[in-house]
Amino acid sequence: MSIMLNEFLSAPDVIRSVITENKKVWSLIAKEFKKRSLTNITTVARGTSDNAATYFKYLVETIGEIMVSKFTPSVTTYYGAQVNLKNNMVLAISQSGQSTDTLMVVQGAKQVGAMTVAVTNNPDSPLAQICDFHINLAAGIERSLSATKSFIAQLTAMFLLSNSLSSITAKMNVAELPYMVDKFINDFKDKIKGFADKNKSIDNFIVLTRGLNQAVASELSLKMMEVCGKLNRPFSTADFMHGAICMVKEETEIIMLAPASEFSEEFVDLARRLSLLGAHLISFTDIKEIQSVSTSYLDMPLVRGMNTPFLYTIAIELFVVYMAEALNLDPDKPKNKKKITITK
């Protein structure tokens, strides 16, 4: 078994660790946020961590009604601008806690008096040490070169942080997540292995979804490029309709993540249109109408609301690692990849 697969399969334990390790910090962060009368949060992250920040943005704006923006590090690191983040909570997310650009943004934010929160897998890292608060991913050493345990840990942390900042409790019992994820892995890993093998020839494709699963689509896109060498581009279904749909022709390859949700009608309408255009549609969905027009589909379990991205994350992660194996690629040795990426 590859290191990557082994770490993906540890997801239930990783979720438990995040919940257990950070029991006290959520209320402390929320208390300070309210004490300062803050109304805005700015995230700073790269790669997989930035995908987790996308999930956080959807969550906290939906249940907490707090504005979240994403900071572009080069504004500080290369343009030398001093952005006034005083009235913001700056949320810095980094598996290693060592990224130069993330550190520089946080340092600038602290100079103007911003509240700072780090989310890392290393409490002794520079980022964890410099911030006012630290959320420990507690995932243990991540041996895979590509992010594995850290993404599901970050999703868990983002949910718990969002919930603590909101006056309305989200309709998800986080204590049930490890069991739910464990059951999904046991029930679906063999199906996903076959699904990946069936679709291993896919390349130059589009990834579509909308809402909470946008973070998962971006992570799928990243992992397919990183681990399987598959060129692709993720879109929200809404953005896709604003122009990119014009390039769809016979046998254009598209992966759609389409859980039954607020977007069901939109997903179905688009899937039917893509089918009429002759697209090769591969779907992860529980919606029968989409399954009926798909070239290939994984019949996902019915899952609702805030916990949807957790099961879809496990599905796409296993899909990627099994596809790499089907292509005779070593998922533990992605080309040109380092474990810790230092950018400015």
C-alpha positions as CSV (number, residue, x, y, z in Angstrom):
1,M,0.0,0.0,0.0
2,S,1.3,3.5,-0.9
3,I,2.0,6.1,1.8
4,M,-0.6,8.3,0.2
5,L,-3.3,5.7,0.3
6,N,-2.5,4.8,3.8
7,E,-2.7,8.4,4.9
8,F,-6.0,9.0,3.1
9,L,-7.4,6.0,4.9
10,S,-6.5,7.4,8.2
11,A,-9.1,10.2,7.8
12,P,-11.4,9.1,10.6
13,D,-8.6,9.2,13.2
14,V,-7.4,12.5,11.9
15,I,-10.8,14.1,12.3
16,R,-10.9,12.8,15.9
17,S,-7.5,14.3,16.6
18,V,-8.6,17.7,15.5
19,I,-11.7,17.6,17.6
20,T,-9.9,16.4,20.7
21,E,-6.7,18.6,20.4
22,N,-8.5,21.9,20.1
23,K,-11.4,21.8,22.5
24,K,-10.4,25.0,24.3
25,V,-9.2,27.1,21.5
26,W,-12.4,27.6,19.6
27,S,-14.1,29.6,22.4
28,L,-10.9,31.6,23.0
29,I,-10.8,32.7,19.4
30,A,-14.5,33.5,19.3
31,K,-14.3,35.5,22.5
32,E,-11.4,37.6,21.2
33,F,-13.1,38.1,17.8
34,K,-16.2,39.4,19.5
35,K,-14.2,41.5,22.1
36,R,-12.6,43.4,19.2
37,S,-16.0,43.8,17.4
38,L,-14.5,42.4,14.2
39,T,-16.7,41.9,11.2
40,N,-14.1,40.7,8.6
41,I,-11.7,37.7,8.2
42,T,-8.9,37.6,5.8
43,T,-7.3,34.2,4.9
44,V,-3.8,33.6,3.6
45,A,-2.8,30.2,2.3
46,R,-1.4,28.4,-0.8
47,G,-2.3,25.2,-2.6
48,T,-4.3,22.6,-0.6
49,S,-4.5,25.0,2.4
50,D,-6.1,27.6,0.2
51,N,-8.7,25.1,-0.9
52,A,-9.5,24.6,2.7
53,A,-9.8,28.3,3.0
54,T,-12.4,28.2,0.3
55,Y,-14.5,25.8,2.4
56,F,-14.1,28.2,5.4
57,K,-15.3,31.2,3.3
58,Y,-18.5,29.4,2.2
59,L,-19.1,28.2,5.8
60,V,-18.5,31.3,7.8
61,E,-20.3,33.6,5.4
62,T,-23.3,31.2,5.3
63,I,-23.7,30.4,8.9
64,G,-21.9,33.3,10.6
65,E,-22.7,36.1,8.1
66,I,-19.0,37.3,8.4
67,M,-17.3,38.6,5.4
68,V,-14.2,36.6,4.3
69,S,-11.6,37.7,1.8
70,K,-8.5,36.0,0.5
71,F,-5.2,37.8,0.7
72,T,-2.8,37.8,-2.3
73,P,0.7,37.4,-0.7
74,S,2.6,39.1,-3.5
75,V,0.9,42.4,-2.6
76,T,3.1,42.3,0.5
77,T,6.1,40.2,-0.5
78,Y,6.9,41.7,-3.9
79,Y,4.9,45.0,-4.2
80,G,5.8,45.9,-0.7
81,A,2.3,47.3,0.1
82,Q,1.3,47.6,3.8
83,V,-2.4,46.7,3.7
84,N,-4.4,47.9,6.7
85,L,-5.7,44.7,8.3
86,K,-6.2,46.1,11.7
87,N,-10.0,45.4,11.8
88,N,-9.6,41.9,10.5
89,M,-8.9,38.5,11.9
90,V,-6.1,37.1,9.7
91,L,-6.4,33.3,9.3
92,A,-3.1,31.8,8.1
93,I,-3.3,28.2,7.0
94,S,-0.2,26.1,6.3
95,Q,0.5,22.4,6.9
96,S,4.2,23.1,7.7
97,G,3.8,26.6,9.1
98,Q,7.0,27.5,7.3
99,S,5.8,29.3,4.1
100,T,7.7,32.5,3.8
101,D,4.9,34.5,2.1
102,T,2.4,33.4,4.7
103,L,4.7,34.5,7.5
104,M,5.4,37.9,5.9
105,V,1.7,38.6,5.5
106,V,1.1,37.7,9.2
107,Q,4.0,39.8,10.3
108,G,2.6,42.8,8.5
109,A,-0.8,42.2,9.9
110,K,0.5,42.0,13.4
111,Q,2.3,45.3,13.0
112,V,-1.0,47.1,12.4
113,G,-2.7,45.3,15.3
114,A,-4.7,42.6,13.5
115,M,-5.9,39.5,15.3
116,T,-3.9,36.5,14.0
117,V,-4.8,32.8,13.9
118,A,-2.5,30.0,12.6
119,V,-3.7,26.6,11.4
120,T,-0.8,24.3,11.1
121,N,0.3,20.7,11.7
122,N,3.3,21.8,13.8
123,P,2.8,23.9,17.0
124,D,6.5,24.6,17.0
125,S,6.5,26.1,13.5
126,P,7.3,29.8,12.9
127,L,3.7,30.5,11.9
128,A,2.3,28.9,15.0
129,Q,4.7,30.7,17.2
130,I,4.0,34.2,15.8
131,C,0.2,34.2,15.8
132,D,-2.1,35.1,18.7
133,F,-3.8,31.7,18.5
134,H,-2.9,28.3,17.0
135,I,-5.2,25.6,15.8
136,N,-3.3,22.3,15.8
137,L,-4.2,20.0,12.9
138,A,-2.7,17.2,15.1
139,A,-2.5,14.9,12.1
140,G,0.9,13.5,12.9
141,I,3.8,13.5,10.5
142,E,2.5,13.6,6.9
143,R,5.0,11.4,5.0
144,S,3.3,11.8,1.6
145,L,4.9,14.5,-0.5
146,S,1.5,15.7,-1.5
147,A,-1.0,16.9,1.1
148,T,-3.1,14.0,2.4
149,K,-4.1,14.0,6.1
150,S,-3.8,17.8,6.3
151,F,-6.7,18.6,4.0
152,I,-9.3,16.6,5.9
153,A,-7.9,18.0,9.1
154,Q,-8.1,21.5,7.7
155,L,-11.7,21.0,6.7
156,T,-12.6,19.8,10.2
157,A,-10.8,22.8,11.7
158,M,-12.6,25.2,9.4
159,F,-15.9,23.7,10.3
160,L,-15.3,24.0,14.0
161,L,-13.9,27.5,13.8
162,S,-16.8,28.7,11.6
163,N,-19.3,27.2,14.1
164,S,-17.6,28.9,17.0
165,L,-17.7,32.3,15.3
166,S,-21.4,32.0,14.4
167,S,-24.4,32.8,16.5
168,I,-26.3,30.1,14.7
169,T,-25.1,26.5,15.2
170,A,-24.6,24.6,12.0
171,K,-26.7,21.6,11.5
172,M,-24.0,19.0,11.7
173,N,-22.8,16.9,14.6
174,V,-19.1,16.9,14.2
175,A,-18.8,14.0,16.6
176,E,-20.5,11.8,14.0
177,L,-18.0,12.7,11.2
178,P,-15.4,10.0,12.0
179,Y,-18.0,7.2,11.9
180,M,-19.5,8.6,8.8
181,V,-16.2,8.8,7.0
182,D,-15.1,5.4,8.2
183,K,-18.3,3.8,6.9
184,F,-17.9,5.5,3.6
185,I,-14.3,4.3,3.2
186,N,-15.3,0.7,4.0
187,D,-18.3,0.8,1.7
188,F,-16.9,2.6,-1.2
189,K,-13.1,2.1,-1.5
190,D,-13.4,-0.9,-3.8
191,K,-16.1,0.8,-6.0
192,I,-13.9,3.9,-6.3
193,K,-10.9,1.7,-7.3
194,G,-12.9,0.3,-10.1
195,F,-14.3,3.7,-11.1
196,A,-10.7,5.2,-11.2
197,D,-9.5,2.3,-13.4
198,K,-12.4,2.7,-15.7
199,N,-11.7,6.4,-16.2
200,K,-7.8,6.4,-16.2
201,S,-7.6,7.7,-19.7
202,I,-9.2,11.0,-18.9
203,D,-7.1,14.1,-19.6
204,N,-7.4,17.8,-20.5
205,F,-10.7,17.9,-18.6
206,I,-12.9,20.3,-16.7
207,V,-14.1,19.9,-13.1
208,L,-17.5,21.3,-12.3
209,T,-19.4,21.8,-9.0
210,R,-20.8,24.7,-7.0
211,G,-21.1,25.9,-3.4
212,L,-19.5,24.1,-0.5
213,N,-17.9,21.5,-2.8
214,Q,-15.9,24.1,-4.7
215,A,-13.1,23.5,-2.3
216,V,-13.2,19.8,-3.1
217,A,-13.2,20.4,-6.9
218,S,-10.1,22.6,-6.5
219,E,-8.4,19.9,-4.5
220,L,-9.3,17.2,-7.1
221,S,-7.9,19.4,-9.8
222,L,-4.7,20.0,-7.9
223,K,-4.2,16.3,-7.0
224,M,-4.9,15.1,-10.6
225,M,-2.2,17.4,-11.9
226,E,0.2,16.7,-9.0
227,V,-0.2,12.9,-8.7
228,C,-1.6,11.7,-12.1
229,G,-0.1,14.4,-14.4
230,K,-3.6,15.2,-15.8
231,L,-4.1,18.7,-17.1
232,N,-7.5,20.2,-16.0
233,R,-9.3,23.3,-14.9
234,P,-12.0,23.6,-12.1
235,F,-15.0,25.9,-12.5
236,S,-18.1,26.6,-10.5
237,T,-21.0,25.7,-12.7
238,A,-22.1,29.4,-12.6
239,D,-18.7,30.7,-13.8
240,F,-18.6,27.9,-16.4
241,M,-21.8,29.1,-18.0
242,H,-20.3,32.6,-18.4
243,G,-18.1,31.6,-21.2
244,A,-16.1,28.3,-20.9
245,I,-19.1,26.2,-21.9
246,C,-18.4,27.5,-25.4
247,M,-15.5,25.2,-25.8
248,V,-17.5,22.0,-25.1
249,K,-17.7,19.8,-28.1
250,E,-18.0,16.1,-28.9
251,E,-16.2,14.0,-26.3
252,T,-15.0,17.0,-24.2
253,E,-14.2,15.3,-20.8
254,I,-15.9,16.7,-17.7
255,I,-15.9,15.6,-14.1
256,M,-18.9,16.8,-12.2
257,L,-19.3,16.7,-8.4
258,A,-23.0,17.0,-8.0
259,P,-24.6,16.2,-4.6
260,A,-28.3,16.7,-4.1
261,S,-28.4,20.2,-2.7
262,E,-29.6,23.8,-3.3
263,F,-28.0,23.4,-6.7
264,S,-29.7,20.2,-7.8
265,E,-31.8,21.8,-10.5
266,E,-28.8,23.7,-11.9
267,F,-26.7,20.5,-11.9
268,V,-29.3,18.5,-13.7
269,D,-30.0,21.2,-16.3
270,L,-26.2,21.5,-17.0
271,A,-25.6,17.8,-17.1
272,R,-28.4,17.4,-19.7
273,R,-27.0,20.2,-21.8
274,L,-23.5,18.8,-21.7
275,S,-24.9,15.4,-22.7
276,L,-26.6,16.9,-25.7
277,L,-23.4,18.6,-26.7
278,G,-21.7,15.2,-26.7
279,A,-19.5,15.7,-23.7
280,H,-18.0,12.7,-21.9
281,L,-19.5,13.3,-18.4
282,I,-18.0,11.5,-15.4
283,S,-20.0,12.3,-12.3
284,F,-19.9,11.8,-8.5
285,T,-23.5,12.2,-7.7
286,D,-26.6,10.8,-5.9
287,I,-28.9,12.5,-8.4
288,K,-30.5,9.9,-10.7
289,E,-31.2,12.4,-13.5
290,I,-27.5,13.1,-13.7
291,Q,-26.5,9.5,-13.5
292,S,-28.8,8.8,-16.5
293,V,-26.9,11.2,-18.8
294,S,-23.4,10.4,-17.5
295,T,-20.9,8.3,-19.5
296,S,-19.7,7.0,-16.1
297,Y,-20.8,7.8,-12.6
298,L,-20.1,6.9,-8.9
299,D,-23.4,6.5,-7.1
300,M,-22.6,8.6,-4.0
301,P,-24.6,8.2,-0.8
302,L,-27.2,10.8,0.0
303,V,-25.4,13.4,2.2
304,R,-26.7,16.9,3.1
305,G,-25.3,20.3,4.1
306,M,-22.1,21.1,5.7
307,N,-20.7,17.5,5.9
308,T,-21.1,16.9,2.2
309,P,-17.5,18.0,1.4
310,F,-16.1,15.5,3.8
311,L,-17.4,12.4,1.9
312,Y,-16.7,14.0,-1.5
313,T,-13.2,14.7,-0.3
314,I,-12.6,11.1,0.6
315,A,-14.1,10.0,-2.7
316,I,-11.9,12.2,-4.9
317,E,-8.8,11.5,-2.9
318,L,-9.2,7.7,-3.3
319,F,-10.1,8.3,-6.9
320,V,-6.8,10.1,-7.5
321,V,-4.5,7.6,-5.7
322,Y,-6.2,4.6,-7.3
323,M,-6.0,6.2,-10.7
324,A,-2.2,6.8,-10.2
325,E,-1.9,3.1,-9.4
326,A,-3.9,2.2,-12.5
327,L,-1.5,4.3,-14.6
328,N,1.5,2.6,-13.0
329,L,2.5,5.8,-11.4
330,D,4.0,6.0,-7.9
331,P,1.7,8.4,-5.9
332,D,4.4,8.8,-3.3
333,K,6.8,10.3,-5.9
334,P,5.1,13.0,-7.9
335,K,7.5,14.7,-10.4
336,N,9.2,17.9,-9.3
337,K,7.5,18.0,-5.9
338,K,8.9,18.9,-2.5
339,K,7.2,18.3,0.8
340,I,7.6,21.8,2.0
341,T,7.2,24.5,-0.7
342,I,8.8,27.8,0.2
343,T,7.5,30.7,-1.9
344,K,7.6,34.4,-1.4
